[in-house]
Amino acid sequence: MKHYQVKLYQPQDFNLWNAFISVAKNATFLFHRNFMEYHSDRFQEYSLLVFDEENLMAVVPANRVGATVFSHQGLSYGSIVIKEAIRIKEYVAIVKQIMQFLQTNGVENLEIKQLPKIYNQTIADEMDYVAFLMQSSPFRTDVYLTMDMQIDYQPNRNRKRALKIASELGIEIKEEKNYVGFWNQVLIPNLKERFGVTPVHSCEEIEKLATFFPENIFLFNAYQDGVLKAGVVMFLTKTVAHFQYSSGGNDRNDTAALDILFDYIIQKYAHKKYVSFGSSSEDNGLKLNEGLAYWKESFGAKTTVQSFHRFKTANHYLLDTVLL
């Protein structure tokens, strides 16, 4: 089995890392260092780079807590990010070197919240195979509702009724930069009232990220007679238009502002492979928010999943006899 060199990410690797992310087959802009580092003060950096001599073969966005490395607690998903032209035997050898490196440095477990497959630019299921070989423990699975845009968009009867109400009320949709209005008037109050939580990103953070990634992060707000009624923040990748944040005011059922906003976004990004509504799971995947799931399904979303795996680094020996 071929030997690869694994090293910890250093600030001088910034450009090399980002250049690799731009051509990897299972990466999104969330793995760009400008995105990963906006909250670097909250995490112990432990990202990895894997080389074949001078050639960068893979990277792992990661942070460390004690004897566990996560990929990555500050991101929606993570993985071993690889270039497109990679053979399965190379992938197996790369994972073995990663696990050996981690074990040597006192890491007992690697936890990976996998990149949902809708984000892959091409087939990239190597992780599934290696997870089986290493006897990883699947410890969480989230329902991830997604629209396949190769199928004709057909909202159900309830959504069509809501869209008619919004149209009659003259709900106006604008693409804009009014993050402060959406955050303070709609998103924060709604999340606090319904779920007792606050947004993962502060308003200042999302504004900063939108500045860093003007081709990937967009805000759309819905107004009635000039009054903000609902908004969505979209994260765009090569294959997916993802609803990162979506929220309506207390009268959202009366105005159907959020309904018509979703309808607008779905049609605007019909050229993408998928429109992602994100997770409808709670309690680490053990509970399904039935009402939220139905609302997403009423637009035509179907279930895919996001899987979470725990690898024991010491199990790298299980990869020794794989290749014939």
QUIKA-V555707 format. One record per residue. N is the residue number from 1. RES is the residue in one letter. SS is DSSP state (2 for helix, 1 for strand, 0 for the rest). PHI is phi as a letter, one per 20 degrees, with the letter a starting at -180 (NA if undefined). D_CENTER is the distance of its C-alpha to the mean C-alpha in Angstrom with 2 decimals. Layout:
# QUIKA-V555707
N|RES|SS|PHI|D_CENTER + N|RES|SS|PHI|D_CENTER
This chain:
# QUIKA-V555707
1|M|0|NA|32.67 + 2|K|0|f|31.78 + 3|H|0|e|31.15 + 4|Y|0|d|28.26 + 5|Q|1|e|28.04 + 6|V|1|d|25.18 + 7|K|1|c|25.04 + 8|L|1|f|23.17 + 9|Y|0|f|21.43 + 10|Q|0|c|23.92 + 11|P|2|g|23.87 + 12|Q|2|f|25.99 + 13|D|2|e|23.25 + 14|F|2|g|21.17 + 15|N|2|f|22.22 + 16|L|2|f|22.27 + 17|W|2|g|18.72 + 18|N|2|f|17.44 + 19|A|2|f|19.79 + 20|F|2|f|18.44 + 21|I|2|g|14.77 + 22|S|0|f|16.17 + 23|V|0|c|17.76 + 24|A|1|f|15.72 + 25|K|0|e|14.97 + 26|N|0|c|11.57 + 27|A|0|c|10.04 + 28|T|0|c|8.28 + 29|F|2|f|9.67 + 30|L|2|f|7.46 + 31|F|2|e|9.84 + 32|H|0|f|12.77 + 33|R|2|f|15.15 + 34|N|2|f|15.60 + 35|F|2|f|12.10 + 36|M|2|f|12.38 + 37|E|2|e|15.90 + 38|Y|2|f|15.94 + 39|H|2|c|16.04 + 40|S|2|f|17.77 + 41|D|2|f|20.60 + 42|R|2|e|18.71 + 43|F|0|c|17.97 + 44|Q|0|e|20.26 + 45|E|1|g|18.97 + 46|Y|0|b|19.24 + 47|S|0|f|17.36 + 48|L|1|c|19.37 + 49|L|1|c|20.80 + 50|V|1|c|22.74 + 51|F|1|d|25.77 + 52|D|1|d|28.38 + 53|E|0|l|31.16 + 54|E|0|e|29.99 + 55|N|1|e|27.21 + 56|L|1|f|23.61 + 57|M|1|d|22.18 + 58|A|1|a|18.87 + 59|V|1|c|16.82 + 60|V|1|c|14.93 + 61|P|0|f|12.82 + 62|A|0|b|14.34 + 63|N|1|c|16.39 + 64|R|1|c|19.48 + 65|V|1|c|21.14 + 66|G|0|m|24.61 + 67|A|0|e|24.77 + 68|T|1|c|21.07 + 69|V|1|d|18.40 + 70|F|1|d|14.71 + 71|S|1|c|11.83 + 72|H|0|c|10.74 + 73|Q|0|f|11.48 + 74|G|0|e|10.51 + 75|L|0|c|6.83 + 76|S|0|f|3.97 + 77|Y|0|a|4.74 + 78|G|1|b|7.91 + 79|S|0|r|10.86 + 80|I|1|e|14.23 + 81|V|1|e|13.72 + 82|I|1|c|16.82 + 83|K|1|f|18.92 + 84|E|0|f|19.71 + 85|A|0|e|23.33 + 86|I|0|c|23.16 + 87|R|0|e|25.32 + 88|I|2|f|24.52 + 89|K|2|f|27.33 + 90|E|2|f|25.84 + 91|Y|2|f|22.49 + 92|V|2|g|24.48 + 93|A|2|f|26.51 + 94|I|2|f|23.60 + 95|V|2|f|22.07 + 96|K|2|g|25.59 + 97|Q|2|f|26.05 + 98|I|2|f|22.84 + 99|M|2|f|23.97 + 100|Q|2|f|27.48 + 101|F|2|g|26.48 + 102|L|2|f|24.54 + 103|Q|2|f|27.46 + 104|T|2|g|29.98 + 105|N|0|e|28.29 + 106|G|0|n|28.41 + 107|V|0|e|24.94 + 108|E|0|e|25.38 + 109|N|1|c|21.89 + 110|L|1|d|18.56 + 111|E|1|d|15.68 + 112|I|1|c|12.60 + 113|K|1|e|9.55 + 114|Q|1|f|9.02 + 115|L|0|f|6.67 + 116|P|0|g|7.37 + 117|K|2|f|10.42 + 118|I|2|f|10.09 + 119|Y|2|e|8.31 + 120|N|0|f|11.40 + 121|Q|0|f|14.16 + 122|T|0|b|16.72 + 123|I|0|g|17.50 + 124|A|0|b|15.98 + 125|D|0|d|16.79 + 126|E|2|g|18.64 + 127|M|2|f|16.67 + 128|D|2|f|17.86 + 129|Y|2|f|21.38 + 130|V|2|f|21.45 + 131|A|2|f|20.06 + 132|F|2|f|23.07 + 133|L|2|f|25.43 + 134|M|0|e|24.63 + 135|Q|0|l|24.84 + 136|S|0|f|21.54 + 137|S|1|d|21.10 + 138|P|1|f|18.38 + 139|F|1|d|18.14 + 140|R|1|a|15.49 + 141|T|1|b|14.06 + 142|D|1|d|12.14 + 143|V|1|f|13.11 + 144|Y|1|c|10.40 + 145|L|1|e|12.62 + 146|T|1|b|12.55 + 147|M|1|e|15.42 + 148|D|1|e|16.90 + 149|M|0|f|18.44 + 150|Q|0|e|21.17 + 151|I|0|d|22.65 + 152|D|0|g|24.67 + 153|Y|0|f|23.19 + 154|Q|0|c|25.35 + 155|P|0|f|24.61 + 156|N|0|f|26.86 + 157|R|2|f|30.09 + 158|N|2|f|28.82 + 159|R|2|f|26.24 + 160|K|2|f|28.96 + 161|R|2|f|31.26 + 162|A|2|f|28.88 + 163|L|2|f|28.34 + 164|K|2|f|32.12 + 165|I|2|f|32.51 + 166|A|2|f|30.08 + 167|S|2|f|31.93 + 168|E|2|f|35.27 + 169|L|0|e|34.25 + 170|G|0|m|33.36 + 171|I|0|f|29.77 + 172|E|1|d|28.82 + 173|I|1|d|25.37 + 174|K|1|c|24.80 + 175|E|1|e|22.21 + 176|E|1|b|22.86 + 177|K|0|d|22.06 + 178|N|0|e|23.27 + 179|Y|2|f|20.42 + 180|V|2|f|23.16 + 181|G|2|f|24.60 + 182|F|2|f|21.46 + 183|W|2|f|20.40 + 184|N|2|e|23.97 + 185|Q|2|e|25.46 + 186|V|2|c|22.83 + 187|L|2|f|19.48 + 188|I|2|f|20.94 + 189|P|2|f|23.98 + 190|N|2|f|22.17 + 191|L|2|f|19.65 + 192|K|2|f|22.64 + 193|E|2|f|24.93 + 194|R|2|e|22.84 + 195|F|2|c|20.75 + 196|G|0|m|22.39 + 197|V|0|c|19.31 + 198|T|0|d|18.34 + 199|P|0|g|15.21 + 200|V|0|g|12.92 + 201|H|0|e|13.90 + 202|S|0|f|17.60 + 203|C|2|f|18.96 + 204|E|2|f|20.13 + 205|E|2|f|16.80 + 206|I|2|f|15.04 + 207|E|2|f|18.25 + 208|K|2|f|18.21 + 209|L|2|f|14.72 + 210|A|2|f|15.85 + 211|T|2|f|18.92 + 212|F|2|f|17.27 + 213|F|0|c|15.10 + 214|P|0|f|17.43 + 215|E|0|e|16.36 + 216|N|0|c|12.68 + 217|I|1|c|12.91 + 218|F|1|c|15.47 + 219|L|1|d|17.23 + 220|F|1|c|19.40 + 221|N|1|d|22.03 + 222|A|1|d|24.58 + 223|Y|1|c|28.16 + 224|Q|1|c|31.36 + 225|D|0|l|34.47 + 226|G|0|n|32.60 + 227|V|1|e|31.00 + 228|L|1|f|27.22 + 229|K|1|d|26.16 + 230|A|1|a|22.40 + 231|G|1|b|19.40 + 232|V|1|b|15.83 + 233|V|1|d|13.41 + 234|M|1|d|11.60 + 235|F|1|d|8.88 + 236|L|1|d|10.41 + 237|T|0|d|9.90 + 238|K|0|f|12.82 + 239|T|0|d|12.21 + 240|V|1|c|10.06 + 241|A|1|d|10.86 + 242|H|1|d|8.36 + 243|F|1|f|10.18 + 244|Q|1|f|8.57 + 245|Y|1|c|12.09 + 246|S|1|b|15.08 + 247|S|1|a|18.45 + 248|G|1|c|22.12 + 249|G|0|f|25.38 + 250|N|0|f|27.72 + 251|D|0|e|29.40 + 252|R|2|f|26.31 + 253|N|2|f|28.02 + 254|D|2|f|31.20 + 255|T|2|e|29.86 + 256|A|0|l|27.03 + 257|A|2|f|25.39 + 258|L|2|f|21.84 + 259|D|2|f|22.81 + 260|I|2|f|24.15 + 261|L|2|f|21.25 + 262|F|2|f|18.85 + 263|D|2|g|21.55 + 264|Y|2|f|21.82 + 265|I|2|f|18.16 + 266|I|2|g|18.19 + 267|Q|2|f|21.36 + 268|K|2|f|20.42 + 269|Y|0|d|17.52 + 270|A|0|f|19.43 + 271|H|0|f|19.51 + 272|K|0|f|15.87 + 273|K|0|f|15.48 + 274|Y|1|b|13.19 + 275|V|1|d|12.50 + 276|S|1|d|9.70 + 277|F|1|e|10.89 + 278|G|1|m|8.25 + 279|S|1|f|9.94 + 280|S|0|c|13.71 + 281|S|1|e|14.45 + 282|E|1|c|16.15 + 283|D|0|l|18.17 + 284|N|0|l|15.84 + 285|G|0|n|15.69 + 286|L|0|e|19.48 + 287|K|1|c|19.82 + 288|L|1|d|18.84 + 289|N|0|f|19.10 + 290|E|2|f|21.51 + 291|G|2|f|22.09 + 292|L|2|f|18.51 + 293|A|2|f|17.93 + 294|Y|2|f|21.18 + 295|W|2|g|20.43 + 296|K|2|f|17.39 + 297|E|2|f|19.51 + 298|S|0|f|22.32 + 299|F|0|e|20.69 + 300|G|0|o|20.36 + 301|A|0|f|16.92 + 302|K|1|c|17.07 + 303|T|1|e|15.56 + 304|T|1|c|13.29 + 305|V|1|c|11.90 + 306|Q|1|d|9.41 + 307|S|1|d|11.96 + 308|F|1|c|12.84 + 309|H|1|c|15.81 + 310|R|1|d|18.43 + 311|F|1|d|20.58 + 312|K|1|e|24.05 + 313|T|2|f|24.68 + 314|A|2|f|28.35 + 315|N|2|e|27.67 + 316|H|2|f|27.37 + 317|Y|2|f|30.97 + 318|L|2|f|29.87 + 319|L|2|e|28.74 + 320|D|0|f|32.26 + 321|T|0|d|33.88 + 322|V|0|f|31.22 + 323|L|0|e|32.62 + 324|L|0|e|36.00
